[in-house]
């Protein structure tokens, strides 16, 4: 899965949504009548939305328990639950002893990043990081496999030529590949299918690591991929490098996912194939979770209209791709049935995904008395003329959707922690345990962050929750991939 950070941009104010005044005060009188009418007509709809989205403690407990049960079932056998529980083959985590120069390549969308990381061991840790971002031309998204990977290899060569070399040894790369892959080892994985607008021919069913290694050979690049990971696993590895107490990583951006460190003897489908460490990172692909979620008619309609109806329900409820769209559908209903914005319904408000999650965040940060920013966003984005009463209702809708999303995400995190705790008493709740968070939704939406942490604290109680640290790990996936290249180096941890 791809996770894209969502930027919050504050729209410029446009005056035409404001109420016009007349010298005789008639417009002001009409405004007060309309405000009262709006409040009366839309209030029951808002109440219904809040009831349908409610996440009281019993609902959260049920979600957390169901998440734990699905994790266990997915570990028992492939296809045992909605959760894929994909084995990452990462069974050696960074310790801080790693030294040398390593590269990372992060491919998850229409842009990819290359990074060079110099590691100095426990004393110096990360000595230097350099990175570059490259846009993939539109035509290469539907080209052949060779053409795409040759382009990536050329960009990597240009970047590598600016850095150090590897006398007598091949350079090593951590490859973050955020497309559906059936991983077969730490340095191999078969592409299941391209997503996110890619239609590259000749890659499906092939090892993507081999595709990249062959392209590097064609371009004369003396490097090899030593670790293939997804972005969530890389985030955990990057955070673990700095903090040994990190056990879980969660990405909340445009999409969402989670992974955690699991004991190998707790994975029945491994059938006794244990590594020396006895532990590995397991990738939940938790966007597919669906049990016990409080859904509204707007969620169901959005799901039915999606390209994958009935799938990725948790992701559609909690991630940045969808929160704005759920809010838009609720507001459109209130506009059509409750005259929220007057007698006419703005045409733009009927356009799917015209309202983004960054717009919700921008509106919720509005501290002005007349909610001027809310009005500006509504006008600029959806062509909506609004008064103070309707803006207040819009804010309530935003808060309702975001609060549900964040609290459900918090319940999911507790479900993971509970599963680990059940198998190893006091291994989680009896000591400091860190959940590493990344993604633009978590990073840039203060209310989302607060609601998530509140839900975790409610579920765990005041004493236990003091041991659970939810920590932002900005861009952990970039350095994490390079660190996993180091820990899985065929030359050992010192290059």
Secondary structure, DSSP 8 states (H G I E B T S, - for coil): --------------GGGS----TTSHHHHHHHHHHHHHHHHHHHHHHHHHHHT---HHHHHHHHHHHHHHHHHHHHSTTSSSS--EE--------S--EEEEEEEEESSSEEEEEEEEEEHHHH-EEEEEEEEEE--GGGGGSBHHHHHHHHHHHHHHHHTTS---TTS-EEEEEEE-S-EEEEETTEEEE----TT---BT-TTSBHHHHHHHHHHHTT--EEEEEEE-HHHHHHHHHHHH-TTEEEEEEESSSEEEEEEEEGGG-GGGTT---TT-EEEEE--GGG--TT----HHHHHHHHTSTTTTS-HHHHHHSHHHHHHHHHHHHHHHHHHH-TTSSS--GGGGSTT-S-HHHHHHHHT---TT-HHHHHHHHHHH-----HHHHHHHHHHHHHHHHHHHHHHHHHHHHHHHHHHHHSTTSSTTS-EEEEEESHHHHH-HHHHHHHHHHHHHHHHHHHHTTEEEEE-TTHHHHHHHHHHHHT-TT-SB-
